[in-house]
Amino acid sequence: MTFDTLLYEESEGVAWVTLNRPERLNAFNARMQQELHDLWRSLRDREEVRCVVLTGAGDKAFCTGIDREEVLGDKRQSSVRVGAASSPFMFDDPAAYIGPKTCDLWKPVIAAVNGMACGGAFYLLGEVEFIIAAEHATFFDPHVTYGMAAVFEPMHMLQKMPFHEIMRLSLLGNHERMSARRAYEIGLVSEVVPFADLRSAAAWAARAIAEAPARAVQATVRALWTARELSRSQALAMGFAFIGLGTDRAALEAGQAAFRSGRRIQWKLR
């Protein structure tokens, strides 16, 4: 697959998706929105891909949200309009196009944050399974600084970090950035590594996931995302359905055979 604003490669069951507008700090324009939407939808049917790593080009930024240099709402740019329409009841939210879960992709997505992640980047980070960050990565939301309400982006991130932390990040705007270390301390980031090790750390996790039976992995992803939006009793009641849908008899038998063989995975401690 080839794109204008993305780099794409596959290796060992893992798809590597790179936001490729480093000259604009990987901000997404209408074209990137459309390409992300098309990519996530197409990966649903690509059985050889069992896990995805999402990152940004270069070492300065993962993504800095909407490219404000693009004319907002100009249909000539693409079939996707960025931002405001003629009425607040017909607002074009980028989240409707760029998030993997919104695009109905239930294969696991790991974010490898290689620098700044701010504003609209949270649309993407809010819909990944977990985040690995380079040591120099930072997180912030500039909306209020520029007179805009911070709404959808922090709503996504509220599902991944404590209320007081996302509130502070949203209200302080450009006055403060959250470091990768602080993001790790509050549970937003699962691992912090030197920038030189970011790809290898993400690759290790992605390959480990890709080695597992795809049906079981996807059922696990869907079950946990569903459980976040339901009460405990509602989620548990649906658990039987996810187990039934996610169980492949051949994969289960292969797993049992591997267990009986005595072979054990050489695990690492995090």
C-alpha angles and dihedrals in degrees: 000000000000128000140177097228104024137061116217133190138156130214132165094346093313126114116209113207116188124188098227111197100097092156086064094039087257092293111166121244125187091276093055091048091055093045093049090050092050092045096051091047093048093049090063089074098037100098095182089066110078101161136021132212116202120197142144133252118258129005102277104070144012091196135323098201127244117011100241092194088072115089106259114235095006105147091195089074094064143317085274116078118208115226127327126036129189091285135028086235090064100045116155105226113197088218088074089068114025108046118093094218093046087053089053097250109147098178111112116268122198120197117217102196108205101179139327117014113183145148111345091018085081090069086067099037090048090063103045126098096235142341132237113191136197114238093252095049117123135191127208142139117226098185101108092043088063096043097262128125114246102223122130097032098054090041088061092047094046085075090060107037140034118282096243092051097052089042091054092046092049097046098044093053112176093356095083139024126201113232124226088247093054090046088055092049093056095044099252092114121043097199138012119205138167111276090247089059098044097097094045092048092051091044092053093053094042094050091048090054093044091055092063122084107281096223093055092046094050092047089052092051093048093045095053095045089049091049091056091062099043136061117265094256093047092050093048090050089056092047094089091057092052091048091051094046093044099048117098111186095213092049091047092051091048089052092051091049091051090050093051091048090067094234111145130192116246097238128195128221118237 
